[in-house]
Amino acid sequence: MDDKKDPLDESALFREAMGDVTPLNSTPRVPIEPSRPAPRPRQRERDERAVLEELLDAPDPREELELLTGEELLFLRDGYAPKLLRRLKRGHFSISAELDLHHMNHDTARNSLLQFIDECLQHGDGCVRVVHGKGLRSKKGPVLKRMTNRLLRRHKAVVAFASCTPAQGGTGAVLILLRQRPAL
């Protein structure tokens, strides 16, 4: 047998097989393209996210005044007794965890501090120390100290914080009192 078949023979065979078939009346079809997703204003979303991050990182004028008037960081959330801050400032609480932010840039230090607080909350740590340094060698001043001050004031789990005693790191470190999870 010959491997190559004559194409005319095949089409003739097809016409012969379909000889008494009547074609259906059909309307011409238009191929349907899948619907495209609605356009997203990605640049606007990025801009809005950047503005939100900038607002969250923007210093509160009161915080800047505190850093200008004194190096010591102090904060007590509303609704807590001032005695709590005095005891924290004097070092009456035992420190259960510590984080050193030295040699980190702003973003790395911020992420490390947030992660550290989350881990401390999971472990039930009440009082922790964060060493942020004094920023004496920084051209922009105490960048990590300002970031730590801002972040801790805005974190809902922070009850109070105060610069450490000289033996614990002085104004280059801060003691943080975290809220305790309610008993189950």
VEXDREN-2710 file (C-alpha; in Angstrom, 1 decimal):
% VEXDREN-2710
k/r/px/py/pz
1/MET/0.0/0.0/0.0
2/ASP/1.0/3.5/-0.7
3/ASP/1.6/5.6/2.5
4/LYS/0.7/8.8/0.7
5/LYS/-3.0/9.1/-0.1
6/ASP/-4.5/11.4/-2.6
7/PRO/-6.3/14.3/-0.8
8/LEU/-8.9/14.5/-3.6
9/ASP/-9.9/10.9/-2.8
10/GLU/-10.4/11.6/0.8
11/SER/-12.6/14.7/0.2
12/ALA/-14.6/12.8/-2.4
13/LEU/-15.1/10.1/0.1
14/PHE/-16.3/12.6/2.7
15/ARG/-18.7/14.2/0.2
16/GLU/-20.1/10.9/-0.7
17/ALA/-20.6/9.9/2.9
18/MET/-22.4/13.2/3.6
19/GLY/-24.4/13.2/0.4
20/ASP/-28.0/13.2/1.7
21/VAL/-27.3/15.3/4.9
22/THR/-28.8/18.7/5.1
23/PRO/-26.9/21.4/6.9
24/LEU/-28.4/23.1/9.9
25/ASN/-29.4/26.7/9.7
26/SER/-27.1/28.4/12.2
27/THR/-26.1/32.0/12.8
28/PRO/-22.5/32.8/12.5
29/ARG/-20.8/32.6/15.9
30/VAL/-18.4/35.1/17.3
31/PRO/-15.7/33.7/19.5
32/ILE/-16.2/34.9/23.1
33/GLU/-13.1/36.2/24.8
34/PRO/-12.9/35.7/28.6
35/SER/-13.8/38.9/30.4
36/ARG/-10.8/40.9/31.6
37/PRO/-10.5/41.8/35.3
38/ALA/-11.4/45.3/36.3
39/PRO/-8.4/47.6/36.2
40/ARG/-6.7/48.3/39.5
41/PRO/-5.1/51.6/40.3
42/ARG/-1.9/50.0/41.5
43/GLN/0.1/53.2/41.7
44/ARG/-2.6/54.9/43.7
45/GLU/-2.7/52.0/46.1
46/ARG/1.1/52.2/46.5
47/ASP/0.9/55.9/47.1
48/GLU/-1.9/55.5/49.7
49/ARG/0.1/52.7/51.4
50/ALA/3.2/54.9/51.4
51/VAL/1.3/57.8/52.9
52/LEU/-0.1/55.6/55.6
53/GLU/3.3/54.2/56.5
54/GLU/4.7/57.8/56.5
55/LEU/1.9/58.9/58.9
56/LEU/2.6/56.0/61.2
57/ASP/6.3/56.7/61.2
58/ALA/5.8/60.5/61.4
59/PRO/6.9/61.9/64.8
60/ASP/4.2/63.2/67.1
61/PRO/5.3/66.8/68.0
62/ARG/4.9/65.9/71.7
63/GLU/7.4/63.0/71.3
64/GLU/9.9/65.3/69.6
65/LEU/9.6/67.8/72.4
66/GLU/10.3/65.1/75.0
67/LEU/13.4/64.1/73.2
68/LEU/14.6/67.7/72.9
69/THR/13.9/68.5/76.6
70/GLY/15.6/65.4/77.9
71/GLU/17.2/62.2/76.8
72/GLU/15.1/60.0/79.1
73/LEU/12.2/58.2/77.6
74/LEU/9.0/57.9/79.7
75/PHE/5.6/56.7/78.8
76/LEU/2.5/55.5/80.7
77/ARG/-0.7/54.5/78.9
78/ASP/-3.9/56.2/80.1
79/GLY/-5.8/54.3/82.7
80/TYR/-2.8/52.9/84.6
81/ALA/-1.5/54.1/88.0
82/PRO/1.6/56.4/87.9
83/LYS/3.1/54.2/90.6
84/LEU/3.6/51.6/87.9
85/LEU/5.8/53.9/85.9
86/ARG/7.9/54.8/89.0
87/ARG/8.4/51.2/89.8
88/LEU/9.5/50.4/86.2
89/LYS/11.8/53.4/86.2
90/ARG/13.5/52.2/89.4
91/GLY/14.0/48.7/88.0
92/HIS/11.6/46.9/90.3
93/PHE/10.5/44.4/87.6
94/SER/12.6/41.4/86.6
95/ILE/13.6/41.5/82.9
96/SER/12.5/38.3/81.1
97/ALA/13.8/39.1/77.6
98/GLU/16.1/41.4/75.8
99/LEU/16.6/42.8/72.2
100/ASP/19.7/44.7/71.0
101/LEU/19.1/47.0/68.0
102/HIS/22.7/48.1/67.6
103/HIS/24.1/48.0/64.0
104/MET/20.6/47.7/62.5
105/ASN/19.1/50.2/60.0
106/HIS/15.7/51.8/60.7
107/ASP/13.6/49.3/58.8
108/THR/15.3/46.2/60.1
109/ALA/15.2/47.5/63.7
110/ARG/11.5/48.4/63.4
111/ASN/10.6/44.9/62.1
112/SER/12.8/43.2/64.7
113/LEU/11.2/45.2/67.5
114/LEU/7.6/44.4/66.3
115/GLN/8.5/40.7/66.0
116/PHE/10.2/40.8/69.5
117/ILE/7.1/42.3/71.1
118/ASP/4.9/39.7/69.4
119/GLU/7.1/36.8/70.7
120/CYS/7.2/38.3/74.2
121/LEU/3.4/38.5/74.2
122/GLN/3.2/34.8/73.1
123/HIS/5.6/33.7/75.9
124/GLY/3.8/35.9/78.5
125/ASP/6.8/38.1/79.2
126/GLY/5.9/41.1/81.3
127/CYS/9.0/43.3/81.4
128/VAL/11.5/43.3/78.6
129/ARG/14.5/45.5/77.7
130/VAL/15.4/46.9/74.3
131/VAL/18.8/48.4/73.7
132/HIS/18.5/51.1/71.1
133/GLY/21.7/53.0/71.7
134/LYS/22.2/56.7/72.1
135/GLY/22.9/57.6/68.5
136/LEU/26.0/59.5/69.4
137/ARG/27.8/58.5/66.2
138/SER/24.9/58.9/63.9
139/LYS/24.8/62.0/61.7
140/LYS/21.0/62.2/61.9
141/GLY/20.9/61.9/65.7
142/PRO/19.4/59.0/67.7
143/VAL/17.4/57.4/64.8
144/LEU/16.7/54.1/66.5
145/LYS/15.9/55.8/69.8
146/ARG/13.2/58.0/68.1
147/MET/11.8/55.0/66.2
148/THR/11.6/52.9/69.4
149/ASN/9.9/55.8/71.2
150/ARG/7.3/56.2/68.4
151/LEU/6.6/52.5/67.9
152/LEU/6.2/51.7/71.6
153/ARG/3.8/54.6/72.2
154/ARG/1.6/53.4/69.4
155/HIS/1.7/49.7/70.2
156/LYS/-1.4/48.6/72.0
157/ALA/0.4/45.9/74.0
158/VAL/2.7/48.4/75.7
159/VAL/1.5/49.6/79.1
160/ALA/4.6/51.7/80.0
161/PHE/8.2/52.2/79.2
162/ALA/11.1/54.1/80.7
163/SER/14.8/54.6/80.1
164/CYS/16.9/52.1/82.0
165/THR/18.9/52.8/85.2
166/PRO/22.6/53.5/84.5
167/ALA/23.5/49.9/85.5
168/GLN/21.1/48.5/82.9
169/GLY/22.1/50.7/79.9
170/GLY/20.9/54.2/80.9
171/THR/19.3/56.3/78.2
172/GLY/20.6/53.9/75.5
173/ALA/18.1/51.2/76.6
174/VAL/14.5/51.1/77.6
175/LEU/12.5/48.9/79.9
176/ILE/9.1/48.0/78.5
177/LEU/6.1/46.7/80.5
178/LEU/3.7/44.7/78.4
179/ARG/0.1/44.0/79.1
180/GLN/-0.7/40.5/80.2
181/ARG/-3.1/38.3/78.3
182/PRO/-6.4/37.8/80.2
183/ALA/-6.6/34.4/82.0
184/LEU/-8.6/31.8/80.2
END
